[in-house]
Amino acid sequence: MKQKKPVEFGKAKKKKSKNKPSKYSWLVALVAVALWGIYLLVSGTPWKDAEPLPAEPDFRVVFLDVGQADAALVLCDGESMLIDGGNVADSDLIYTVLQKRGIDELSYVVCTHAHEDHVGGLPAALHACTVDKVYCPVTEYDSACFRSFVSAVNEQTDGVIVPDVGDSFYLGSARVDILACDPQAEETNNTSIVLRVVYGETSFLFTGDAETPVEQALLDSGATLSSTVLKVGHHGSSSSTSYRFLNEVMPQYAVISVGKDNSYGHPHEEVLSRLHDAGVTVLRTDELGDIVLVSDGKTVEIAK
Ligand SMILES: [Zn+2]
């Protein structure tokens, strides 16, 4: 701090015995404690953020090309979780993908919200597999495809579970944290379950179609958002991926699940430019088809 201070400390030190701890050392200790406190506030709880690295890494996320919709399979240590299931028209695709991969058991199914492009193909998944737990922000919604989803869930389980923010569960050695779920939100998109999957030192953030108000609430909550991979909210619409949110997540990869020549103009130019400015590698299902990302617990790679 300005040039005067060190001189003042120097003078004060000379007046004191060299064996006595000076005021200065207490100040250093206080500053160190304060800085540590600030670090904890800013970074959340870092000691909880990484999971122990597995002996034999086995983790991948398959972002399925379901056109203008969302569907992602998370596979870890022989366990499977399906996040969204595309449109009703994707039912055959979802059923076939699960069969071809030899998946007949899903530990978890997450329907991020009740819109058709997320819930539509889930009944097919529930007919292809047994399921342990099914999460969704609501248990009722006025559409035929949602009713078909609920009845498929009820055939196998005690019913759809509405998770609480702060809930965590394990998929193999990967930890899944529920960061947002607001059944009361006026906009269905903003009811979206937002979840973060932590595998070793890597992490994947799934935001459904959550828009800026949810992103802002997440920033205000102080939850750890920093992630290696961001499944870009709402198919790359400018209603999501605000500058501040992106700045906090700071992903290495951004996956956009989007249909070719869709009528919404997704992904929007401003989102692509924000991602570009942040130096993020953008992966789009309309350009690449299915996208497979593999983590060894330290780094994430695109599978060929
Ligand atoms: Zn959507």
Residues whose N, C-alpha, C, O or C-beta is under 5 A from the ligand:
A	BS01	ZN	D117 D209
